Amino acid sequence: MATKGLSRRTFLRGASGVAVGLPMLEVMLNNNGDALADGTALCKRLLLTFGGFSLASDNGVYEYKPNIVGPGYDLKTATAPLGDYGDLTSEVSMVSNLRIPNQKVHGGAVAAGGAAGVHWHANPLLTGNRQTGGVMTSTVTGPSADQIAADAIGGETLVRNLNYRVQAANYIVDGNFQNRDTMAFDDDGSPIAPTVSPRLAYETLFTGFDPSDAAQAQLRTRQSVLDLVERRTGTLLDTLGAADLQRIDQHYTQIRELEMRLLDAEGQLAGGACELPPHPGDDPPIADGFSGPTCSGGMYVADAAYSMELERGRILSDLIAMAFTCDLTRVATLMYTMFQCMMNAAPLGGNNWDCHAAHHMAGPNAVIPVAAWHVDQFAYLVAKLRDTPEGAGSVLDNTAAVFMVEGGNGAYEAQSGFSHSLDQMVYMVAGGAGGLTRGQHIVAPDGTHPVQLLLALLNAVDVDVNTLGEVSGAMTDVFG
């Protein structure tokens, strides 16, 4: 039904261009009088993170998926970091039974949104389009989920979206890493290079930024907003009845009271979680890589292929958390490690392998610390968002976050190559945006594509889409 002449987006605007949103008025109701609540919604954020490892090794499956379904799920050695940081199991849901159709397992042509193999499957995993050109082809043919979100909710912020990577280099001198080192792809599938340098990431966001000055300037602009906005705006007020005029007067009064609460006794901004983080200093040096994967003749070198990724990850996580808090951006990707990660496993708590070779040659005990290292990175950032106040809750309450893994623990071809499986993948979801379910183990219906979970997260942050690439149907099971 048509409204009576005013919409929810109607504003009173003064000569300076400053606008004040109107409260819900009778003239804004539809002809049936079905008013929508006019609460001021806090902004929502989308965070996509990724780890280049599988949930099994060729020599056996290790425990990652909980045994308990629903709330109070159990942690395994690989997921134990969720029990740290004040116990995140009440915040993070585990979503299991996700599957990318894999030609190697299921035969026939490559399915819609499916893969021909592993390591080169950024297209089905991030854009919902099928892998084209065979097992070793990494062509991407559409936009990634983060870019869809940035188009929808990123335009109002200083930075449309953040795209960071923790792993400093591919660490294989002669490796083909096309489209395996980023999570972000443009409309035509062109890769969007992630920022790897913590120093550059900081300086791009915070050079010249002073949260106090910015807030004071906003307040100074808003403080006189009621003086700038003309009490009589053309014919609008002349058409309102007594009840609506009273509502507008109450609205003005509430704005005045809010401005006073934002200021302390000395007229300074009172409180606020947006702060200027410390400068991270120079980046750690980037280490040399291996001559090739150790599982195919390369030589492992103890001090190679690790560039202080733990510290890099902490800094980039801190920057994302503060960028969300200060509303500098509302969309971010954080790639902890690349597809087919060749980083040194030893500093992550594993044995003397690169992370990829550990899956193929070293067995589950060498892979578990690699998985736990990634989980710890995600848990650290989730805890930062949980512990940052916003309104009556936290930044995490208004965020939809996911931790994606590269592979699952099912079959591959007709043999036991578990680490190349795209079946039985388990993702972690955190945040309360859009009513996301927290703290449960959710078993996805058979055949659920990971992109269907991404569609649900897009919906949770008010991105109204039901299809990404060739995959349709948001996974509604993640909503309470």
KOLDREN-305079 format. One record per residue (C-alpha): residue in one letter; x, y, z. Coordinates in steps of 0.5 Angstrom, whole numbers, padded with zeros to 4 digits, always signed. Example, Ala and Ser with C-alpha at 12.3 -4.5 7.8 and 13.67 -1.06 7.14 Angstrom:
KOLDREN-305079
A+0025-0009+0016
S+0027-0002+0014
//
This chain:
KOLDREN-305079
M+0000+0000+0000
A+0002+0007-0001
T+0004+0012+0004
K+0001+0018+0006
G+0006+0022+0003
L+0012+0021+0007
S+0017+0015+0008
R+0022+0013+0013
R+0027+0016+0010
T+0024+0023+0010
F+0029+0028+0014
L+0028+0035+0016
R+0034+0039+0013
G+0037+0046+0014
A+0040+0051+0010
S+0047+0048+0012
G+0045+0041+0009
V+0045+0038+0016
A+0039+0033+0016
V+0036+0030+0022
G+0032+0024+0021
L+0024+0025+0023
P+0021+0020+0028
M+0015+0016+0026
L+0009+0020+0024
E+0002+0018+0023
V+0003+0021+0016
M+0009+0016+0015
L+0004+0010+0016
N+0001+0006+0010
N-0006+0006+0009
N-0007+0000+0014
G-0004+0004+0020
D+0002-0001+0020
A+0007+0003+0023
L+0014+0000+0023
A+0019+0001+0029
D+0023+0007+0028
G+0029+0005+0033
T+0036+0008+0031
A+0040+0001+0028
L+0047+0000+0030
C+0051-0001+0024
K+0053-0008+0022
R+0059-0011+0020
L+0061-0017+0016
L+0068-0021+0017
L+0070-0027+0013
T+0077-0030+0015
F+0080-0036+0012
G+0085-0042+0013
G+0089-0046+0008
F+0089-0052+0011
S+0084-0059+0011
L+0081-0062+0017
A+0085-0069+0015
S+0091-0071+0013
D+0092-0077+0008
N+0094-0082+0014
G+0088-0080+0018
V+0083-0076+0020
Y+0084-0071+0026
E+0078-0069+0031
Y+0076-0062+0029
K+0068-0063+0029
P+0064-0063+0035
N+0061-0070+0037
I+0055-0066+0041
V+0050-0063+0037
G+0047-0056+0039
P+0049-0052+0045
G+0055-0054+0050
Y+0059-0057+0044
D+0065-0061+0046
L+0072-0058+0044
K+0078-0062+0040
T+0085-0061+0041
A+0085-0057+0034
T+0079-0053+0036
A+0082-0052+0044
P+0083-0044+0043
L+0076-0043+0043
G+0076-0045+0050
D+0081-0039+0051
Y+0080-0032+0051
G+0074-0033+0057
D+0071-0038+0053
L+0068-0037+0046
T+0064-0043+0046
S+0058-0039+0048
E+0059-0034+0042
V+0062-0039+0036
S+0058-0044+0033
M+0061-0049+0029
V+0057-0051+0022
S+0059-0058+0020
N+0057-0062+0014
L+0059-0057+0009
R+0061-0059+0002
I+0063-0057-0005
P+0061-0062-0011
N+0068-0065-0013
Q+0068-0068-0020
K+0074-0072-0017
V+0069-0076-0012
H+0062-0075-0015
G+0064-0076-0023
G+0061-0073-0029
A+0062-0066-0031
V+0064-0060-0026
A+0057-0058-0022
A+0055-0051-0021
G+0059-0048-0016
G+0063-0054-0016
A+0070-0056-0016
A+0075-0060-0021
G+0080-0061-0015
V+0083-0058-0009
H+0088-0052-0008
W+0085-0048-0014
H+0078-0048-0012
A+0077-0040-0010
N+0072-0039-0015
P+0067-0044-0012
L+0069-0043-0005
L+0069-0035-0005
T+0064-0033-0011
G+0060-0039-0012
N+0062-0041-0019
R+0064-0047-0022
Q+0072-0049-0023
T+0073-0048-0030
G+0079-0051-0034
G+0081-0057-0030
V+0084-0059-0024
M+0090-0054-0024
T+0086-0048-0027
S+0085-0042-0022
T+0081-0038-0026
V+0076-0034-0022
T+0069-0031-0026
G+0065-0027-0021
P+0065-0022-0015
S+0067-0025-0008
A+0062-0025-0003
D+0066-0019+0001
Q+0065-0015-0005
I+0058-0016-0006
A+0057-0014+0001
A+0062-0008+0000
D+0057-0005-0005
A+0051-0006-0001
I+0054-0003+0006
G+0061-0001+0005
G+0059+0006+0001
E+0058+0010+0007
T+0064+0009+0011
L+0071+0012+0010
V+0074+0005+0007
R+0069+0001+0003
N+0072-0005+0005
L+0079-0008+0008
N+0083-0014+0005
Y+0088-0017+0009
R+0093-0023+0009
V+0097-0025+0015
Q+0102-0030+0011
A+0107-0026+0008
A+0109-0029+0002
N+0107-0036-0002
Y+0114-0039+0001
I+0115-0043-0006
V+0120-0040-0010
D+0117-0044-0017
G+0110-0045-0015
N+0104-0042-0019
F+0100-0038-0014
Q+0095-0035-0018
N+0089-0033-0015
R+0091-0037-0009
D+0093-0031-0005
T+0087-0027-0004
M+0080-0028-0002
A+0077-0022-0006
F+0075-0021-0013
D+0072-0016-0017
D+0066-0017-0021
D+0070-0020-0027
G+0074-0024-0023
S+0080-0020-0023
P+0084-0021-0016
I+0084-0015-0011
A+0091-0016-0008
P+0091-0016+0000
T+0095-0011+0004
V+0100-0016+0007
S+0104-0010+0011
P+0101-0009+0018
R+0105-0002+0017
L+0102+0000+0011
A+0095-0003+0013
Y+0096+0002+0020
E+0098+0008+0016
T+0092+0007+0011
L+0087+0007+0016
F+0090+0012+0021
T+0095+0017+0019
G+0092+0024+0021
F+0086+0020+0025
D+0084+0023+0031
P+0078+0020+0034
S+0077+0025+0039
D+0078+0031+0034
A+0073+0027+0029
A+0068+0026+0035
Q+0068+0033+0037
A+0068+0036+0030
Q+0061+0031+0029
L+0059+0034+0036
R+0060+0041+0034
T+0056+0040+0028
R+0051+0036+0031
Q+0050+0041+0037
S+0047+0046+0033
V+0043+0042+0029
L+0037+0044+0032
D+0039+0051+0031
L+0041+0050+0023
V+0035+0046+0022
E+0029+0050+0021
R+0023+0049+0025
R+0018+0051+0019
T+0021+0047+0013
G+0016+0049+0007
T+0009+0046+0007
L+0011+0040+0012
L+0010+0042+0018
D+0004+0046+0016
T+0001+0039+0014
L+0002+0036+0020
G-0004+0035+0026
A-0003+0036+0033
A+0000+0029+0035
D+0005+0029+0030
L+0007+0036+0032
Q+0008+0034+0039
R+0012+0028+0037
I+0017+0033+0033
D+0018+0037+0039
Q+0019+0031+0043
H+0024+0028+0038
Y+0028+0035+0038
T+0028+0035+0046
Q+0031+0027+0046
I+0036+0030+0041
R+0038+0035+0046
E+0039+0030+0051
L+0043+0025+0047
E+0048+0031+0046
M+0048+0033+0053
R+0050+0025+0055
L+0055+0025+0050
L+0059+0031+0053
D+0062+0030+0060
A+0062+0036+0065
E+0068+0040+0061
G+0064+0039+0055
Q+0069+0034+0052
L+0067+0027+0049
A+0065+0022+0054
G+0068+0015+0054
G+0067+0012+0047
A+0071+0005+0045
C+0074+0009+0038
E+0081+0010+0040
L+0088+0011+0036
P+0091+0005+0036
P+0099+0005+0037
H+0103+0005+0031
P+0106-0002+0029
G+0113+0000+0027
D+0117-0003+0022
D+0114-0010+0019
P+0118-0016+0021
P+0123-0018+0015
I+0120-0023+0010
A+0123-0030+0010
D+0126-0034+0004
G+0122-0040+0002
F+0123-0047+0000
S+0125-0049-0007
G+0119-0053-0008
P+0114-0057-0003
T+0117-0062+0001
C+0112-0067-0001
S+0115-0067-0008
G+0122-0066-0007
G+0123-0060-0004
M+0128-0058+0002
Y+0125-0056+0008
V+0130-0051+0012
A+0129-0050+0019
D+0129-0042+0019
A+0125-0041+0012
A+0118-0040+0010
Y+0116-0036+0017
S+0116-0028+0018
M+0113-0027+0025
E+0106-0029+0022
L+0103-0029+0029
E+0105-0022+0031
R+0103-0020+0024
G+0096-0023+0025
R+0095-0020+0032
I+0096-0013+0029
L+0092-0014+0023
S+0086-0017+0027
D+0087-0011+0032
L+0086-0006+0026
I+0080-0009+0024
A+0077-0009+0030
M+0078-0002+0031
A+0076+0000+0024
F+0070-0003+0026
T+0069+0000+0032
C+0071+0007+0029
D+0066+0006+0023
L+0072+0007+0018
T+0069+0000+0015
R+0064-0005+0015
V+0067-0010+0011
A+0073-0014+0012
T+0077-0020+0010
L+0083-0023+0013
M+0086-0029+0010
Y+0091-0032+0015
T+0094-0037+0010
M+0094-0038+0003
F+0090-0044-0001
Q+0095-0050-0001
C+0099-0046+0005
M+0107-0047+0005
M+0108-0044+0011
N+0113-0047+0016
A+0109-0051+0021
A+0114-0052+0026
P+0113-0044+0029
L+0106-0046+0029
G+0107-0052+0034
G+0108-0057+0029
N+0114-0061+0026
N+0119-0060+0021
W+0115-0059+0015
D+0111-0054+0011
C+0104-0054+0013
H+0102-0057+0006
A+0107-0063+0006
A+0105-0064+0014
H+0098-0066+0011
H+0101-0071+0006
M+0107-0074+0009
A+0107-0073+0017
G+0100-0075+0019
P+0095-0072+0024
N+0099-0070+0030
A+0103-0066+0025
V+0097-0062+0022
I+0093-0061+0029
P+0098-0055+0031
V+0097-0052+0024
A+0089-0052+0025
A+0090-0050+0032
W+0094-0044+0030
H+0089-0042+0025
V+0083-0043+0030
D+0087-0038+0036
Q+0088-0033+0030
F+0080-0033+0029
A+0079-0033+0037
Y+0083-0027+0038
L+0079-0023+0034
V+0073-0025+0036
A+0074-0024+0043
K+0077-0017+0041
L+0070-0015+0038
R+0066-0019+0044
D+0070-0014+0049
T+0069-0008+0045
P+0063-0004+0048
E+0058-0001+0043
G+0051+0001+0045
A+0048-0004+0050
G+0052-0009+0048
S+0059-0010+0044
V+0061-0010+0037
L+0061-0017+0036
D+0053-0017+0037
N+0053-0013+0031
T+0058-0017+0027
A+0057-0023+0022
A+0064-0027+0022
V+0066-0033+0019
F+0072-0038+0019
M+0073-0042+0013
V+0077-0048+0012
E+0080-0050+0005
G+0078-0057+0005
G+0074-0062+0009
N+0076-0070+0011
G+0072-0074+0006
A+0074-0078+0001
Y+0078-0076-0005
E+0078-0080-0012
A+0077-0088-0010
Q+0082-0087-0005
S+0084-0084+0002
G+0087-0078+0000
F+0083-0074+0005
S+0087-0068+0005
H+0084-0066-0002
S+0077-0067+0000
L+0072-0062+0000
D+0067-0066+0003
Q+0065-0065+0011
M+0068-0058+0012
V+0067-0055+0018
Y+0066-0047+0019
M+0066-0043+0025
V+0061-0037+0025
A+0061-0032+0031
G+0057-0025+0032
G+0050-0023+0033
A+0048-0019+0027
G+0041-0021+0024
G+0039-0026+0029
L+0045-0031+0028
T+0045-0037+0033
R+0051-0037+0038
G+0054-0042+0041
Q+0052-0049+0038
H+0054-0054+0033
I+0049-0054+0027
V+0049-0060+0022
A+0048-0057+0016
P+0043-0061+0011
D+0046-0066+0006
G+0049-0062+0000
T+0049-0055+0003
H+0055-0051+0000
P+0059-0047+0004
V+0057-0041-0001
Q+0050-0042+0002
L+0053-0040+0009
L+0056-0034+0006
L+0049-0032+0003
A+0046-0033+0010
L+0051-0028+0013
L+0050-0023+0008
N+0043-0023+0009
A+0045-0022+0017
V+0048-0016+0015
D+0042-0013+0011
V+0045-0015+0004
D+0039-0018+0001
V+0041-0023-0004
N+0039-0030-0005
T+0044-0032-0010
L+0052-0032-0011
G+0055-0034-0017
E+0051-0041-0019
V+0049-0042-0012
S+0042-0040-0009
G+0039-0041-0002
A+0041-0038+0004
M+0043-0043+0010
T+0037-0041+0014
D+0039-0046+0020
V+0044-0041+0023
F+0039-0036+0025
G+0035-0037+0032
//
